[in-house]
Amino acid sequence: MVNELLDYLEDKKIIILGFGKQGKSTYNFIRKSFPDKFIDIMDDNLKLLDLNPELEEDIFCEVILGKIDIELLNKYDLIIKSPGISLKNYNCNEIKNKITSQYELFLKFFNILTIGVTGTKGKSTTSSLINRVLLENNKKSILLENIGVPIFDDIDEIEEDTIAVLEVSSHTLEYAKFSPKIAIMLNIYEEHLDHYKSFEDYISAKFNIAKFQNKNDYFIYNCENENIKKMRFLYKENDIAISVNNITSNINNSNIYIKNEYIYYNDEKIMNINRKMNLKGIHNINNIMFVIAVSKILNLDMTKTLNAICSFQPLEHRLEFVAKIDGVLYYNDSIATIPEATINGVETLKNVNTLILGGKDRKISLKEFIKFLEESNIENIICLHTTGKIIYENLKDSKKRIFYYDDLKSAVEKAKAITRKNTICLLSPSASSYGFYKNFEERGNLFKKYVLEDC
């Protein structure tokens, strides 16, 4: 399988668009097999060579820095694009068929069982949980893409009986022309609107996860999510509809739903949703239902599947318990980059007295979120950064105790001073970290650091 991919790449004129984590992985993979092959790199980071001096020593590599040049890109046979590169401001009609990715090349040349997981929220938890369930069932499974390592980093370890679990972002899917054998669509909410020309383009990119499947493949989708329903997708007989509200699909699919506090697969009772487990909240029950669907498709041992689900530990920065200090419980939910995720967190924990929120403004509507905050039992709202300023201005005349700070450390110090004992202080930004932190992980780690200072 690797040899087929290498044969395909050998005589192609290739440029790597974007030299982040995945771009470096692509470069290293190709250079390892073809030390004398010309590989060009295009990136808008003018300091790229300072950060990667080895590129200057590669006489078979030209590095093109600055604004993206579409006319120049058209001179290449393959444009291997990194997910973080947005082309929304360019006319890409002439080059779109040349744009590819590690994800697409992997699906094209590796004839193994692939499980792709996408959705605005829940991708990392669901893909990690699927991987854990497969391993519990003695399957050879590997976790790749967003939460795992870049595909090309582990490509030599993949064998014919390997199952690849791929956590896939909309950015990866945007130009994809291949789909995994089992595709999962958890949900779609407004996010990443700075990367696309419209919300409709974002939705369309997400649906590429299933668009190129054949009749023998499976698409597992959330049949009650309004933005998924808008697509009027042409579902197949094999597909499985997921609903937490006992809504069954009117399409001739199998259904997984909740009735009388039990998860059902068609008419088969599978699991009580109140069963003791580490994953909390209805949003995680939703994620679990997708995992059960995969288990049914692959005919796994359901006892082993449920044991793996119940023992699974939540991932870092996802309603992560930090500490109990002076009677206050502190939780880190830095992954919550949209209002819906923050609402889920508040409703799951229930006893939130202080909420710290705010981040980059990506033009996501905050109207309903502000209404939720105003009507909630949250006593203290501490706002940060751009969206925090918007929320502060809208709530400063309400009955809420609302504060605005420019930095997270000051916000945590204020939270320590005002949060009532026997309640919760929650970091759940409902906005992206970009522009203020490297990523949501750095934001979450700083929160934990400030909470634990002077303890």
N, C-alpha and C positions, 0 to 999 in steps of 0.2 A: 504493500500500500504506500509506504514512504517512497519506494522507488518509482512508482507511477507518478507521484507528485513531483519528484525531482526531475523525472523525464519531461514533464510538462513545463517546468520552470527553466530548464537548461537553455533553450534557445530563445527565450522571451527577453525583450528589452523591458527591464523592470525599474520602477521608481517606488520608493516607500514614502507615503504621504503621512507625515507626522512621526516624530522620533521619540515618543514616550516609551512606556514599559513594553507595549506590544510592538511598536516599531523597532525597538532594539532587539526584541526576540526574533522578529522576522529577518532582520539583517544578520544576526548571528547564525540562524538556521541556514540561510542561503550561503553565507560566506563559508561555513563549515564544510559544505559539500562542493562549493565552487569557489576556490580561493582566488581564481583569476577572472571571475565573471564581473562585468561592469554592473554595479548596483548604485543607482542614484537615490538621493534623499532630498525631500522638500519639506521645510518646516519654517514656521513664522517666528521661531525663537532665535533672535539674532546672536544670542550667547551660546548657541548649541555647541559650537566647536570648543569653546572654553570648558564646557561641561563634559565633552566627549572628545578629548584630544586624540584618541586612537583613530578617529575618522580622518584626521589630516595625514596620518601615516599610510592610509589605504589608497594606493595609487589607482585602484580600480573603482573608486567611489567619488562621485561629484556631489557636493552638498550645496543645495540651493536654498538660501535663506531669504526671509521676507514674505511679502504678500504672495498668495497662491496664484500661479500662472496657468490658467486653463489651457491656453494655446500650446504651452510647452508640454503640459501633461498629455495632450493628445498625440504627442510624438512617440509615446511609449505603448508597448503591447499590453502591459499589466500595470495598474495603479493599485498597490496594496495599501489601503487606507486604514489608518488607526481610528478607533471609534470616536475619539474626542474631537476630531476635525470636522467642523461644520462647513458645508458647501452651500448653505441656504442663500447666500448673496451672489452666487455665480450661476451662469447658464451652463448646465452640465449635460445637455442633450447629446453632445458629440462624444463625451467621454464616459457616460454612465455605464455602458456595457463593458468598459475596460476596468471599472472599479471593482475590486474584490477585497477579501479580508482573510485572515487566518481561519475564521469560522467557515466561510464559504468554501475555501480550498479544502478544508478538512472534510466537510460533508460531501464534496465532489469526488474525493479520491479514497475515502476510507469507508468501505462497505461493512460497517459494524452497527450495532444497535446504539442509536443516539437518542438522548432525551434532552430536549431543549426547554428551558424555563424562562419565560418573560412575564412582564407585568410591571406596573408602575411601582408597586410595593410588594414585598414578600419574596422576591427572587432568591436572595441569598439563603434565607431560612429554608425555603422549600427545596432548593437544589441540594443544600447540605443535608437535609433530612432524607431526601430520596437516596443520596449516596450512602448515608448511614444505613437505611433500610436494605439496600442492595448488599452491602457488606455483611449485614446481619443474616442475610439469606445466602451467604457464601458465594456471592457473585463477584467477579473481578470488575470493580467499578473505579472510575477515575473522575474527579471533579475538575472542570476546566472553565476557562473564560473569566468572567468578572471576578468571582470570589476565589477561584482557583488560580493556577499559574496560566500564562498564555499558552495556547494550544501547542505551538511549535516547541515550547520548552520541554514538554513531556511526550512528544510525538513518538519517540523511539521506544517508549514503554508500552505502546498500544498494540495489542494482538487481536486476532480474529474474534476471540471470545470476550474481549473487553467491552464493557458498557460505558459509554462516555456521557456524563451528565454535564450539560452546558448551561451555565447561567448567562443569559443573552440580553444585552441592552438594546434599546431601540436604535441606538447609534450603530451598533454592529449589524442590525437587521436592515437598516435603511436601504442599502443597495444589494442585499442578498438575493440570490436567484436559486437557492437550494433550501430545503427544509429538513429538519430532523424527522426520524421515524415516529417518535412520540413528541408532540409539541404541546406545551402548556401555556395558557394565557390566564394568569391569575386575576387581573383587573386592569383597568385603564382609568387614570385620573389626569388632570392637568399637571404637566411637569415638562421640563426641558423646552419650554416654549421659546427660549433664546436660541435653540439649535435648529428650529424648523420654521418654515415660512408660515405655517398655520398649525392649529391643533389637529386638523384633519390629516395633515402630513405625518404628524406624530403617530396617530392611530394607524394610518396606512403602513407605516414602517413596522409597527408592532405585529401586524397581521402577516407580514412576510414570514413569520415563524411557521405558518401553516399553509401559506398560499401555494407552495410548490410540492405539497405532499401528493402521493398517489392513493388510490382507493384502499390499499392495504395498510396505510399508515393511520395513526390516531391523533386526533386533536382534542385536548381536554380544556374546556373553556368555562368561564363564569357566565352562566346564562342570564343572570339578573343584573349585571353591570350595565348601566345605561349606555356607556360609550362603546361597549362591545356590541350591544344590540343594534346600535346605529349603523354598523358596517353591513348588515344584511349579508353576511358571509355565506357562501355555498358550502354547507356542512355535509359531511359524508356519513354513511351508515355506521362506520366504526366509532364515530366521535362520541365523547362523553360530556354531558352537561353537569355543571356543579352549581348547587344552590344551598345557601344556609337558611333560606326562608321557605323551604318546602315548595319551591317553584319548579315544576318539571318542564323540560323543553317540549315545545309543540312539534319539534322535529323528531324524526324516527331515530333517536339516539338512546343510549343508556343514560341513566340519571343517577347522580349521587346527591342526596339531600338530607335535611334534618327534619325528623318528625318525632314529637314527644321526647325530645332530648336525646334521641339516638341518631347516629349517622346510618343511612341506608344506602345500599347499592341495589338499585331497582327495588325488589321486594325483600332483599336480604338485610337483616339487622346486623350491623358491623360493630358499632362502638358507642358507648354512652359518652356524651360530650362532657360530663362531669367527672369522668374518670381522672384519678390523680395523675398529673403530669407536670412537667416543668414549663411547657409553653402555655402562656396565659392569653386570654382574650378571644373574642369571636373571630378576629382577623387571623389568628393562628389556627383556630378550628377550620376556617376556610382553607388555609394552606394544607392542613392535614388531610382534608378531603381529596385534594389533588394527589397526595402521596398514596392514599388508599386506591385511587383510580389506577395509578401506575402499577400498584401491587396486583390489582385484578387483571390488568392487561397481561402482565408477565406471569400470572398464576403463581405468585409467591406465597409462602406460608404466612397466613394472616396473623397467627399468634406471634411469630417472630417480628412481623411488621409492626404490630401494636406495641410490643415490648420495646422496640427501637424508638417508636414515636414517644412513648411515655418517659423513657429515660433520657431523651435528647435534651441537652442543655442549650438554652437560648444563646445566640451569638452575641459577641461584644457590641455595645452601643445600640442594642435593641431591647428597650425596657430593662436595661441591665441594672440590677441592684448594686449600689456603690457602698453604702455604709449607713448605719444608724448612729447618729450623733446628737446628743442632748435630747433624745426622744423623737427626733425627726428622721424619717426614712428618705434617703436621696437616691433617685433613679436617673440613669443616663439613657436617653432615647435620641441620641444625636443623629441616627439614621432617618429620623422623621423629618423629611424635607418637603412635605406637602401638608396642607391643613388636615386632610383626611387621616393621615397617620397620627397626628397629634390628638385629634378627636378620639381615635381608637385607643391611644395610650391613656388618655384621661378617663375614658369609660371603663377601661380594663382595671386600672388601679383604684378608681372610685374616690379615694380620700385625698385628692390633690389639693393642697392649700396654697402652694406657690408654684407658678409655672414660669419658666424662663424660656423665652422664644425670640425669634428674629434671625434674619440672614439676608441673603442676596434677593433682590426683587427681580423675578423672572416673568413678571406681568401675569401671574396667576391671580385669579379673582379671590379677594379676601373677604368679600361681603358676607357670605354665609358663615365663614369662620369667626368673624368679628361678632356676629349675632350669637353664635354658639358660646363664645367667651362671655358675652354680656349676660346671657341667661344661665350660665353655669354656676356651680357652687364654689368655684375657685375664688379665693379671697384676694390673693396677691398675684399680679401679672407684671413680670419684669421683662422689659423690652430691650432688644439689642439691634443695632445695625439698620439696614434700609427698611425691611418689612416691619421691623419692630417700631420704627418711627411712624409708619403708616398706621399701625394698630394703636400705638400710643395716642396719636392725634384723634383717632376715632373713638377712643374709650376714656380719654382724660376727664370728660365731663360726666361720666357715668358714676355709678355707686361703687365701682371697683377701686381697690387700692392699686394704682398703676404707676410704674416707675420706668424711666428710660436711662440707660447707661451706654457708654461707648465701648466698654470692654467687659469680657466675660468674668474676669476676676472680681470687679466691682459688683457685678450682678450676683455672684455667689456670696460675697460678703453680705450684701443686703438680704439675700434669702436666708442666710444663717441668723440674721438679726430679727427677722419678722415672721418666720414660719412657726406656726403653733406646734407644740409638742403633740405627739401621737398622730401626726399627719404626714403628708408627703410633699417633698420638693422635687419637681420634675423638670429636667432639661428636655424639651421637645420643641425644636426650633421652628418646625413647619416651613422651613425655607432652606435653600442651599447654603453651603458653607463657603462657596467660592468667592474670592475677593477679600475674605477675612481670615481664612484658614486654608491650609493645603487641601484638606478634604474633611469629611465628616468625622473620620477617625481622630484627626488631630483635635478637632473641636471637643469630641467626647473625652479624649484623654486629658485635655486641659481642665475640663469640668471636674473630672475625678481628682485631678491633682489639687485643684483649689478647694474642693470639698474636704479632702483629707489633710490639708495644711493645718498645723497647730493642733492636731488631734492628740 
